[in-house]
Amino acid sequence: MGQSPGQSSAAASLRPQAAIVLVTNGPGELSTWVRPLAERLHAQLALRPRHSEAPLALRLVLVPCPNATGQEARVAAGWGLFERVLPASRFWWLLLRPQRHGPWPRQGVVVFLGGDQFWTVLLSARLGYRHVTYAEWVVRWPGWNDSIAVMGPAAAGRLPARWRPRAVEVGDLMADLSDSARRSAPLPSGEWVALLPGSKRAKLQVGMPFLLETADRLAQLRPGCRFLLPVAPTTSVPELLDYADPANPVARHYGAGLPERRGNHLVTPAGTPILLLEEHPAHGALSQCALALTTVGANTAELGALGLPMIVLVPTQHLHVMQAWDGWLGLVARLPLLRRLLGVALTAWRMRHRGFLAWPNISAGRAVVPERVGAILPEEIAAEAADWLKHPERLAGMRDDLRQLRGRPGAVEALAEMVQRLLPAAADQLRSS
């Protein structure tokens, strides 16, 4: 039975008149870029889903990325910030037939916050929406942007002169992390070391057993040392325990054994307690640590934004599982028939021809934080960590270097204002709704 004219009118009135669509790719960008901007937009505008009758909707689209975990859509949906979350697996179908994933309002703004910038070019063109890109270092498609938000002069200087009037230096989206972290409740007293084994299978398979043994050895060298482990939103404590289990072939190379969960702690067989942080983000607790032991990835940028000294670890003795690289190398390394042989060869080649791997070092073009790449052992890393902890003045120097690398704060608010200016002509009504 068809709808009566009155029913059709009522249904149409319930649909949003415009949409803000945030586009991103992986877990790091989701927590450090997307969530702060989404919360700011909700604070400044009446948005669905928090305001069910509002004419403006906030939506999230995830794009294909080899570094994604596949859990990003679930995590984002749990925040209650988005009227609709589209997983990366549906992105191409969205481009082909948007109304199968809609209805989509006729007007809106697409905001690039991670991934390949070309995907947002395609999406904004397909939906007929306006488009803004946030860029740390380079804007790939400036002519397709209505506005461009750049972190600082480095990205602005790379723009062709004809597109520079569209660009605004907003600052560093991650620079605001330290401000929010300072408002967190203090940790119990002690010398805290953060353990970050990663959020993806390839990294966790190595990172969990490696860091558990490292914690045991560091606890022997510095008995007053305390440990915490932030549980990434795309994983879980039972999954972490699976990777620490001797059933994981990598775990057999390490001596920590399977820890036991006791309340909000993991306790290794050697008796080392490790505080589990299951709330996300864990910026407040992390900012109070003296040192972090971490894998490579977007987490090194996050730690750098918090000014947390770190040692970045890449144990190359397990190359057959370390296939979590960016770009086409990572894609080829995952081909089903060639995965093992080609994955090992490509990863070994990249390790020999690598530049810096940690984001602070990439940003600075020099070694701000130590990167330990090779057939490293937990006892070596524990000894190095103990040496850093014995010299707090050296840690303070690294912390200062990290803080100087980040751009100015206030980028979240500035980008939110740019998005609002791109809203349709009825934006004033949307603000006051």
N, C-alpha and C positions, 0 to 999 in steps of 0.2 A: 504494500500500500504506500503511495507517495505521500509526501508531507504536504500539509495545507500551507497556504501562503503565510499564515501567522506562525506556524511551526518553523518554516524555513527562515523567516525573519528572526525568530528567537534564536535559532541555531547559529545564524550568521553573527548575531550580536555577541554570542559567547566566544567566538573565535577572536584571537588577538589581531589587532590592526597592524602591528609591526613586530619585528623580531630582532633581537641582538643575538648573533650566532658566533660563539667562540669556537675556534678551530685549533686543535692541538694534536700531539702524537703520543708522547710517552709519559711515564710516571713522574719524572722529574719536573717537566714543564707543567704537568697537571697540578702538582702541589705548590710549586713556587711562583707560577705565573697565572694560571687559570683561576685557582681558588681565591687568591687575594683580589683579583679584578672582579670576579663574580660577586664576592661579598661587598666590595665597594659599590658596585652598581646597584645591588639590592638596598644598600644604605641610602643611596641618592635618588632612586626611582621606585615607583610602585611596579613591581614585576611579577609575572607569573613564574613559578608556582606559589610563591608566598602570598601573593594577592590574586586569588583565583579569578576575579572578575576584571583584572587590570587589562587595558588594551595593548600592553607591551609584554612580550614573552622573552625569557632568556633561555637559549638552547645551546647545547654542546654537540659538536661534530668531531669525531675522532677520525684521523686519516691514517692510511697504511704506513707502517714504520717497522723496520726490522728490529728496532730496539724496544718495541712495546712488549708488554707482558701478556696482553689479552684480557687483563682484569681491569683495565682503566675505566671501561663503561660501567661496570658494577660499582667500582669505588666512587665515581662521580655521581652516580644515581643515588648513592647512600647519603650524600651531603645535603640533599633537599634544596639545591640551589638552581636546578634546571628543570624547566617544564618538560623537556624531552632530551634524551641523550642517545645519540646515534653511534653505534659501535663502528670501528674501522671496517669490519667485514661488510657493512652495508653502504660504504661510501660510494662505490661505483654505481650501485643501484640508485642512490640518491641523485647522482648526476643524470642518469638516464631517465628516471621517472620520479621527480621530486614529490608529486602528489601521492605516491604510494607510501610516503613517509611523512605525510602532512595531515591536514592542509597547511600550506605555508602562506603567511601573509604576503601581500603584494609588495610591501616595502620593508626594508630592514638594513642592518649593517653586519657585515662579516668581519671578524677580527682575527688576524693571524697571530697565534701564540705558540708556535712550535710545529716542526715537521718540515715538509717541502713547501716553500712559499707558492709554488705553482698550483697546489691543490686548492688554495683559497682563491687564487685567480679564477680557476675553473668554477668553483662553487659560487662565488659572487656574481660571475657572468651568467651562470645557469639560473640563479634565483632572481637576478635583476636587482641585487642589493648593492649598496655602497660598500666600500672596502677600505680597511685600514690595516697596515702591517706594523707590528712591533719588531724592530731589528736591533740586535746587539752590535753586529759588525757590518752587515751588508744587506742592501735591499735588492732583490733579484729582478723584480718586475715593477719598477716605480711608476711607469706609465699607466698601469692598471689599478693604481691606488688613488682613492680620493684624498686620503691623508696618510702620512707616514710618521710613525713615532720611532725615533732613534734613541739609543741609550746615551750617546755622547758624540763628540766631534769626529771620532774615528769613522763611524757609520755615515754621519752627515757629509764628511769630506769625500766619501766614495761615490756619492750621488752625482750624476751628470748635472751640470749647472741648470738645465731647463727644468729639472724636477725639484730642485732645492726649496722653492717656495712652498711646496706641499709638506715639507718635513718640519717636525718640531722635536727639539731635544727635550725628552721628558725625564731622563735619568734612568736609573737602573731598577728594574722591577724587583730584583733580589735585595737591593739595599734596604728596603723596608723590613726585611726579615728580622734584623737585629733589634729594631725598635719594638716590634711585637714580642720578641723573645725576652726582652728585659722585664716584661710584665708578668712573666711566669713565676710560679711558686718555686722557692729554692729547693735544690736537692739536699739530702742529708750531707753533713760535713764529710770531707774526704777528698782524696785525689782521684778524680773520675777520669776514666778512659772510655771513649765510645768505640764500639765495634760495629762496623757497617759492612756486612758480607755481601750486599747486593740485593736486588729484587727479582732477578731473572734466573732461570734454572741453571744456565751455563756458569753464572758467577756463584750462585749459592752452593752448587755442587762442590766447588773448591773452597769458597770463602768460609762456609760454616766450619768444617773440620780444621781448616788452617787457623782460623781466628780463635777457636776454642782452645787448641793447644797453645797458641801464643798467649792467651789469657792465663792459662795455668802457669806457664813459664815466667810471665811477667809478675804474677802474684808471688812467686817464689823469690824473685829478685827484689820486689818492693812490696812487702807484706801489707802495707797500708793502702795499697791501690784498690780502687773499686771500679766495677765495670757496668756499663749499660749497653743495651742493644735495642735500637729503635726497630720495631717490626714494620716493614714497608706495607702500605695499604694493599698492595697487590700480592701479598703473601700472607702467611699465618704462622702461628707458633707450631701447630702440628706439622706443617710443611718444613719448617726449619729443623725440627727434630728428625724428620725423615732424612734430611741431608746430612745430619750428624751421625746417623745410624751406620754401623759397619756394613749394612747392606749396600750403602753407597760405595762403589769401588774406590773412589778417591779417598774416602774416610779411612780406609785400611792403611793408608800411608802415614797417618797421624795418630798420636797417642792419647788424645783427650778422651775418647770413648763417648758413649751416649749419655748426654746429661739428663737429669730428671727435672721435671717441672714441679716447683713448689710455690704455689700462689703466683705472685708476679715475678718470680725469679726462675732462671735455669741454674741448676747446680751441677757442675761437672763431677765425674767420679773422683777427681782429686780434691773436691770440696770448694772449688771456686764459684762463688755466687755471681750471677750476671742478671742485673735488673732488666726486665722486659718493659719496653715502652710501647704500648699498643694504641695509645691515642696518637692522632696524626693531625697536623705535623708536630714533631717533637722538638721544635726549635728552641723552646725555653730550656729544656734539660740539656740539649746539645751545647748551647751557648755557655753553660756552666762547666763544661768538661775542660780538662787541661790539654787533652790530646785525643785525636781520632786515628784509628787504624781502618783504612777503607779501601774498597776496590775502586777501579776507574769508573767514570760515568758522570751523569748530571749531578750526582751527590757531591762531587768534589766542588762544583760551583756553589751548591747550597752551603756546604761547610765553609767555603771561602767567604760567602756573604755574611755568615755568622762570625767570621773572624776566628774560626777554630783551627788551630794548628793540626796538621795531619801528616801521616805517612801513607803514601799511596802504593798499593801492593798489586803486582801482577806475577803470580807464580807460573812461569812458563813450562814447568815440568808436566803440566796437565793441558797441553795445547789441544788435545783431542776434544776437550769439553769447552775450551775458551774460544767459542765461535760467536761471541756477542758483539762483533764489530759493526760499525756504521757502514752505510753505503752498499755499493755493488759487491764488495768483497764479502760482506756478511751474507748477502743474498746467495752468492755462488756457493759459499761454504755450507749452505743449508740444503743444497740439491740432494734429493734422496739417494741417488745412485752413487754420487761422488762425495758425499758429505764427509766421510772419515778421511780419505786420502787427500782430497783437494782442500778440505777445511784445515787440516794440519799444515799442508804446504803453504796455503795463503796466509795463515796466521803466523807461521814462522817467518815468512818473507816480510810481513808487515813489522814484526818485532825487530828484525834486522835493519829495516829502513824507516823506523819510526822517528817522529819528532817527540815533542812533549805529549803526554797523555792526560795529565790533570788539567782541569780548566784554569786554575790560577796560573799555572806555568804557561799554558797556551796564551792566555791573555797578556801576560807580562813579557813573553818571549825569552824567559829565563827561568832558572830553577828556584822558585819561591818556596815550594814544598818538596820534600824528598820523594822521588819515585823509585821504588825498588822493583826492578824488572829482571827476571831470570829465574834460575833454579833456587829460589830463596827458601829458607827454612824458618819455622816458627821460633827456634832458639835465637836465630840471628835478629829477627825483627823484635823479639822481646828484649834482647840486649840493647838494640838501638833505641827502642822506646824508653827503656829505663834510663839510658844516658840523657835523652831529651828531658825527662822528668827530673833528673838531678840538677838540671841547669835551667831554672825558670826564666832567667834573663834571655836565653836563646829562644824559648817559647814565646816570650813577650815580643821579641823582634820579629818572629814569623807572624804573630798575630797582627802587629802593626803593618807589616808588608801586605797582608791579606786585606786589611781594611782600606789601605790606600788604592788597591786595585779596583774596588767597586766604585760605581758611579754615584752620583748624588741621590739621596732619597727623595720620596715624593712622586715617583713614577706611576704608582698605582692610581693615585688621585688624578694626576695629569692625563693619563691614558683614559680613565673613565670620563673625564671632561671632553676629550676628543671624540669618544664614541657618542656621547650625548649630542655634540654639535653636528654629527652626521645623521642623526635621526631625522625622520621625515618632518615636513613643515608643521605637523601637529605635535612636535616634541614638547612644546610648552604645556599642552594639555596632558601629555603623558606624564610629565614631571609632577603635575599637581593632582594626578588621579589618586 
